[in-house]
């Protein structure tokens, strides 16, 4: 019997989190790519068989990334030199053609098994990768979330086998064709969220010999890996404040993990010296961006926060009210996930706003009857939507909605203090992304939103609306006030 020890470091949902931040102790720095790179470099020196992997969403979330449309991020990732990465949904934010350009820039392999060019039945990306370390072979493949189709709605040539059942069959195809006795370890890099990872693991045939799922998308912080159907499942939160670390022992005869230890490692100055050359490289982008965007937009009365996308937040209320005022609508639904900063203010710069609201989009006003409006709120407030994997919303101050989690029902929905009337017509404003994906997110189809006619694009730039609102409303403040209540 031959065994080998491997160390697998893993990140996910890094979202352009390039710089260290002040930690709990005065003067303490945590996170940032320079400290993360310093730790990875240290582990690569200390251990013999080290693999560093990323489970999707390297891009989007920072002003540097937005300004360079991911090009800066890929150059920085080349410096980190991961051994293999999987696609996340945000890798598609700049469009399919731009993703293919970014993939060509990468000095590291990008794997995905279930995205296809549908007319030719060809996979879009490298479907699998076999890496050899110390005579042992490790097979990697990647699976993407169903949300990828949202981003690809304008890229018709591409399709995806995106249900969990289809994704599991795609994993089977890879393993049946390429896994053999010489493959000692099989790892799935997924971007489907922790709950979906559990479901996928349960569907996989034990004969396929999948050993690990390293995932992303739900930003889950775990105390320990889970084990489902004999498969270890782990995720490493969000950003660069931490990195997952597996120390595993693999046996050659059985092609299986016989021992493992997993830790979520906090990235701070106690771990390693920051990688100064990488920091200098990142700062070369930052200097350009700072010169362009370090101007003051407004001053808020106080700091506003958006700590979780599943609940009403004061920053979400500010955005919803700003858009509702411009749209002259009864109901404004703002995708919580489009607000990308946990806190803003009191002083707000142009860079703060672009980092906080990076997804510019059209705003369109529709007319729906009360019955459809109740359907919408019944969908967006259901518990299944608030698991970290659903699409949640912020609403304007004319709306009050109460949902009973235990009874799984919408208790009440009011506009301007009056109960919504099934037969009455109401105006609803949506970002373009949410209109295109209304069937999945809102339980009404785009066609149903158009039935009443008189829909109107009220702005081709939601960001312009937001900027003008803030410039004209100095010292504004919002608070959580029970617009969305869960019993």
Steps between C-alpha positions, in 0.01 A plus 500: 500500500634843397371824650572864431418814693345789308422855608212660312445871558173636367325833450165599352303818435806724527315781317801725447576515874855617437599701808552427868264666747526600866417206726375464856817620671630855442746495213425137408455428130292212367439368151614640171686325222847601619451321834321208331785467248751513784323212674470294180870554430585388852293182473651420160844517662404298810299219339593271211174449314301824503204591278325837507152507341227763456131405477370791293425873520848645483368814329249776579466684828781756488541824312833379359329195352212706358732761348709238320211257438675212673829537312675631811359213703629239258846657502497496880373140505787406269731627773323279760536207255214272605535143376142488370186715523132451422259753352258694718198694380683835530767392255227563239412854615688663214351269239592167344749635246684693770512191720666307218754783472567486877537122483769541233681744730513248782823311561297242691238249381127579525281189520128456440312187396145619437514808276455417130494674163163349429497484120819294496472309829845627595597597851583867541790448740757237587276230650754342733862516609732230634788627711784275614675547832761259639382222268133541602239634259218740593200553270314833514179600328265796545124556527322835478185630670164526326533879537753493218209493255393838634828653387492308172148605402648708217751238392276267306766261360580375850289257697556312820395178665414690814258300713671301772395175333654614170811629675547165676477321164764733357729411791433134421593551134836649596580232754385211283716620213811618680519354850699178519709307748776759484270781620556517875282798596192653335393856587195694380533879499144630511328835508147401593471581872534279807147360501530403133842347571333272754232401250753442222718283724199283584431444128851392401555128444745371765663293225621825344728550798457876551697588813442871555275790403663841546228755444391861490214741426311491834793665687468234770735515798541145632630368831586166343450322167180306453494144373217393270498166317862455604603831339665781696342844439670828591474871424703799618259788556552807283789732418861459606474526879533122520605197298395138533772243566474124459790282613410156367660159471415309182548126454613370162340153519147619575526845334341654807559743787599304810559797729435875488509820698322819391529851633367840398816706532460870590730704278690751713847634567574220748497239222754639259664811367295674232617444144635850435553451127136399458387794711704738283344346190144544634581857606600581143134446405370674811693821432336536157154431639543732799596793279186447296240418766609658829246785485222566753142424393324586826500471874241282672368581847661178624654177378244276328540123493402198294617210720291227334310484175222281647356775723393862476798735541532876539730525198255291298219733606701801379553345157138382466363843594736676259392281208130517595512881500644501148265231371181646655396146588295339775748216554876502439679167517879533528706180480679473834793331329562808286606686819858382546625690806407427862534866602520842339546849643473740658733646234424341162746516210442406139712189552285403802183513290640307204638231730170489687282492187715358217220366280360779287170407338177638359202574724162406350154568645221247448132479592370191678181417683492432873479127447834494314655733756412258779650215299821696469529565874401143583797383293764751607422470873482120525759333728657311209600837357694595815751215518786698347428349158176680408432843351384747766372858472488839668178704468398867516330673792147476358506122549431289809500118470470232769584134439433200727796261472334221697181520296691559177266780395481872437299643791454855373616735228433874513577795274459845657341343805223327301471127446582401145178443301505202262312695233687828531796592278840590648824626348813294567854599402775243436864495399545348154672188636199422718253560220685256275498239777156580640366147458768350723524781754154656519262219398367712213625472145632795299193456279270538801677822595424635153133392492357825634701706251629853570834373627775755479878518528537777758881504489769331296740537795400413854840621618441848351169516687669405825787748458266792425277410795797501738638826365162663556435351845787587729493368859228249416442211740296181488422230753353152509131561565312177437442517126560125482401304812542126558301325774 
